[in-house]
């Protein structure tokens, strides 16, 4: 990758107060790696500005540039930088006793840390959307690439704003413990997909739903979302989760990887099921 350097600016004034960037060096030797570097003016320390800027740059690194690893480091005694890296999810790798500090013309003890794409995807969290947040669901439902998995049932789904309030009341407010819905939010605060389940009275099953917005696919978010969904369903007492998919849906492999097994299939669909509670032990 080519080095990328950006100014850190105050939102209120637009004035630059620091710098942050992704670079290649002896740590980041491969094309799918980079090192994160940053500095901030002393008057602005302690306000959470570097973590905020770094989360967005890491999002860019993993989601846009599709990097596999981002390295970072700090010198002995720099506790602020250590805490920043811990907040961002970096994991300690090793210590270097004589790390050069060219700006100071000296060497210091240095600590090297690493954040992988898998670590980043593992920090995806469920988020209960507000009514105003439903613009994201509208955008997903209207996107042909995102909804390509739904071709057997008509593809894209209209979700106009005049339907939001009734949908929100049904799914979020008065769910009656029969429906559960969340967005997936990445560490930078961006919505990347949705997870849900609902009781299907016609078929007598609890049906699962995992959708990752097309620009965010291939990053491990689907697997993380499925783990979160199964965990929530199990906590809420659901014994089995089901999902029927078009026979050519590539997500079938993902569901199998996370413990779903085939219940039955036709020429058009495959029904998958996962047991969440050990029924022989009463769910304990």
N, C-alpha and C positions, 0 to 999 in steps of 0.2 A: 504494500500500500504506500501511497505518497503521504508524507507528513502533512498533518493538518493542525493549524494553530489558530486559536480564537481569543478575542478579548472577553473578559468577564466585565459586564457593565451593570450598573444599578438600573433597575427597571424604572425607578422614579425619575431619574435624570438622564439616563443614557450615557453617562460618563464612564470611561474605562477605569476599573479599579484593580485589575489583575489580568492574568493570562492562563489559558488552559489548552492542552493539545495532545495529539496522538503522534508518536514518533517511532522510528526504527532505530535500534541500537544493538549492542551485543546481547541484551536480554531478548529482544524481539527480533529474532533472526529470520523467521519464516514470513512468507507473504501474508499469512492469515493471523499474524500477531502484531501487537503494537505495545508501546509503553505509554502510560498516562503520566503527564507532567503538569504541574500547576504552581502558581504563586499568587498571593493576594496581598494588597497593601495592608500594613499593620493596623490602620484605623478601622478596618473592616473585619478583623478577626473576630471569631466567636459569634457570628450571626448566621451560620449555616449556609453561607453563600457558595463555598467551594463544593460541599456535597450536592447542593442543588444543581450547580453547573455540571459537575462530574456525572451525575445520573443521566442528564440529557446527552452528554457526550458518549457515555457508555452505551446508551440506547442506540445512538448513531453507529457506534463501533460494531455492536452485535447484530442490529436489525438492518441497517442500511449497508454497511461495509461487509457484513457477514463474517467478521473476524471470529476466530476460535478461542483466542486468549488475549487478555490485556494484562500486562505486567505493571507493577508500580513499586516504589521503594521509599524509604526515609532513612535519615541519618540518626545515629544514636543521640538521644536527648530530645528529638523533635516529637514530643508527645502529641501535639496538635495534628501533625500529619499522620501519625499512627492511628489516632482516633478517627480521622476522616476515612482512612482506608478500611478500617473495621466497619464503620457505618455503611460503606459502599459494598461490603461483602467480600473484600479481598482476604485471601488466606495466606498466612506466613509460609514461606518456602525455605529460606536459608539466610544465614548471616555471613556477611563479607567483612573481614577484619580490617582491610586496607582499601576501602572504596575511595577512589579519587574524587576530590571536589575542585574542579578546575577554577571556578570563580574565586575560591579562597586560597588556591595554591597549596593545598594540603590534602591529607587523607584522613578518613574517619571510618568508624565502624558503621556498616550499612545493613539494612534489613530489606529483604526482597519479598514481595507478596504477589499473588496471582489471582485473577478472576477469570473463570472460563465461561464460555457460552452456556454450559450446563448449569453452572452456579447462578448465572443471570436468570435463566428460565425458571430455576427453582425458587426465585424470589417473586414470581407472579402471585398475586393475591386475589381472592374473591372480593367483589365490591358491590354493595347494594346500590343500584342507580337511583337517582332522583328522577322526578318526572321530566325535568329539563334535560336530563342526560339521554333521553330516548332518541335524540338525533343520531346517536351512534348506532343503535339497533336499526333505525330507519335506513341508514347508509349501508349497513351490512346486508339487510334484506333486499336492497335494490341493486347490489353489486353482482353482476353475472358470474364473475370468477369465484367470489366467495360462495355463492349459492349453486355452483356447478354440481355439487354433490346431490342436490335436490332435483336433478333433471327428471327423475322418474315421477316426481310429484308436481312438476310444473316450473321448476327453476326459481326465479326471483319471486318475492312475496311483497305485495304492496303493504306499506305500514304508514299511512298518511297521518299527519299530526292530529287530525280530528278524532283518531282512534286511540291516541295515547292514553288519555285519562281513564277510559274504560278498561283498557289493557292493564294499566298500572294498578287500578283498584283490584282487578281479578288476580294478578300474579304477585303483587308486592304487598298490598294493604290487607286484603281479605283472602289470603291464600288458604286458610282453613287447614293448615298442615297437610294439604294435598298437593301443593305446588311449591317449588323452591326455585328461585332465579337469581343469578348474580352475573355481573360483568367480570371479565378477567382484566386486571390492571397490572401493567409492568412497573418496575421500580422507579421509572421516570414519571409515573402518573398517567400514562397513556392507556386508553382502552384498546384491547387487542382481540377480544372475543367475548363469548358468553357461554355459560354453563347453566343447565336447568334440569329438573325432573318434574314429572306430574303423574298423578294417578289417572290411568286410562280406563274408565269404567266399562267401555264397550268390550275391551279385550281382557280386562281384569289384570292388568300389569302396571308397573311403574316404569314409564318410558324416560330414557335419558336423552339429553341434548347437549352436544358440545360443538360449538362453531368458533373457528379462529378466522378472523378477518384475513383475506387473501394476502395483503402485504406482509403479514407477520407469520406466515406458514414456514415450515422448515426450520424452526428455531427451538423446538421442544415445548412450545406452549400448549399444544393439544394434549400431550401426555401429562403435563402438570395440571391442566384443567380437568382432565379425567380423574386424576388422583384426588383433586379437591372435591369434585362432584361425588365420587364414591365415599369419601370421608364424611361429607355432609349428610348424604343419604343414610349411611350406617348410623351416624350419631342420632339421626331423627327416627331410627327404628325401622328403616326400609330393609326388607329381607333380601329382595332380588331387584336388580336393575336390568332393563331390557333396552335394546335398540335395534330397529329394523332398518337395514341399509340396502341401497341399490347394490346389486351383485358385483358391480364394477367400482364401487366406492373404495378408494385407496385407504380410507380410515379404518377399514376392517382389520388390517394388520396392526394398527395402533391399539384397537380395542382388544384384540387377541393378546397382544404383548402385556396388557394390563389386566389379564385374568378373565376376560370374557370368553365364553365358549359358545359354539354353535348350538342353537336349539332346533332350528329347522331351516330349510331353504326352499325357494321356488326358482323358476327360471328368471324371475325379476329381482327378488330380494333375498337377503339372509337375515335371520333373526338371531341376535346374540344375547347372552344372558350372563350376569355375574352374581354369584351368591355373596352377600355382604355379611350376613349373620350365620353363625353355625347353628342350624336349626336343631341339631341333635343335642345341643347344650342350651337351648332356649335363648340363643343370641348372646350368651355371656362370653 
